[in-house]
Amino acid sequence: MKKALIVCAAALLAMPIVAVASTADAQVLAGRNAARADRAPRVTREERLSNIRYEAEERLAEIEERIAEIEAAVQAAGVTTPAQARQLEQLVGRKAREEREIARLTAALEP
């Protein structure tokens, strides 16, 4: 008797389970490839370089604004503190790098 139960249990476990997909499951399965077909268009090289140049121009404007703020504070105080001098030196270096980057991107965009 035990052997018969063991054989039946083994047979039940070995049988594949067949399930019918519900309507919701079928819709999900059918829509899996839909996302691949609706990919966003590729960004061209010119668009990418233009975006990078625009971001560099924004950073340059922020740097120039910060330099103007520090120079205004120096004018108001009449003397430059070591911290302000250090900040101005760093900002001038960053400004030069951004200007070089903008020039490089502009040259790359020109035909």
N, C-alpha and C positions, 0 to 999 in steps of 0.2 A: 504494500500500500504506500509506504514512504517513497519507494522508488518511482511509483506512478505519479505521485505529487511532484517529485523533483523533476521528472521528465516533463510534466505539464508546465511547471514554472519555467524551466529552461526554454521550452518551446515558445512560451509567451514573451519571454525576454528577448529571444532571438528574432521574433517577427518584427518587421519594420512597422512603424506607426504611420498610418496614412491619415492625413488630415486635409480637409478641403479649406482653402483660403477663404476667409470672409471677404465681403465686398471692400471693406476698408483696407485689408491687407493687399488685396489685388490692386487697388489704386496706388498704394505705396510702391509696390513692386513694379508696376507699369511706369511710374514716374521717376524711377532711379536714373535713367539715362537722359531725362529731360534737362537736368541741370547742366550736363555736359554740352548740350546743344546750344544753350543760351549763354555762352561765355561772353564776357565783356570784350569789346574789340581791343586789340593790342595797341598799346601806346607807341607812337612812332618815336624815333630818335630825337627829332626836332621838338616834339612836345615834351619829352622827358628832359632834354637840355633846357628848354624854356622854363619848365617848372623849377629846375634846380637853380637857374639864374634868378628867377623871381624870388626864391627863398633866400638866395645870397644877397640880393638887393634889400630885402626886408631886414636881414641881419645887419647889413651895413648901415641902414637908416637907424636902427636901434643903437648901434655903437656910436654913431655920430651924435645922437640925442644924448647918450650918456656922457660923452666927452663935453658937450655943451653944458650939461648940468654941473659937471665938476668944474669947468672953467668959470661958470657963473659963481659957484661957491668960492672959488679962489679969488675972483674979483671982489666979492663981498667981504671976504676976510682980509684981503690985502697980501696974504702970504700963503704959499703952498705948503701943506703938511707933507711929511714923508709918505703917508698912506695915499694921499691924493696924487703925489708924483708917481708912485708905483702904479696906481690904477691908470693914470694917464698913459704911462709907458706901455702897459699891457694893452690898453684899448687902441693905442696908435699901432701897435704890432698886429692886433686882430683886424684893424681897419685896412692895413696894407695887404694882409692875406686875403680878405674879402674882395678888395679891389682887383687883386691879381686873378682871383677865381672868376670874377665877373668878366674881366677882360678875356680870359681863356675861353669861357663859355660863349661870349659874344663872337669871338673869332671862330669857334667851332660851328656856330650857327650860320655864319656868313658863307654864301656859296663860293 
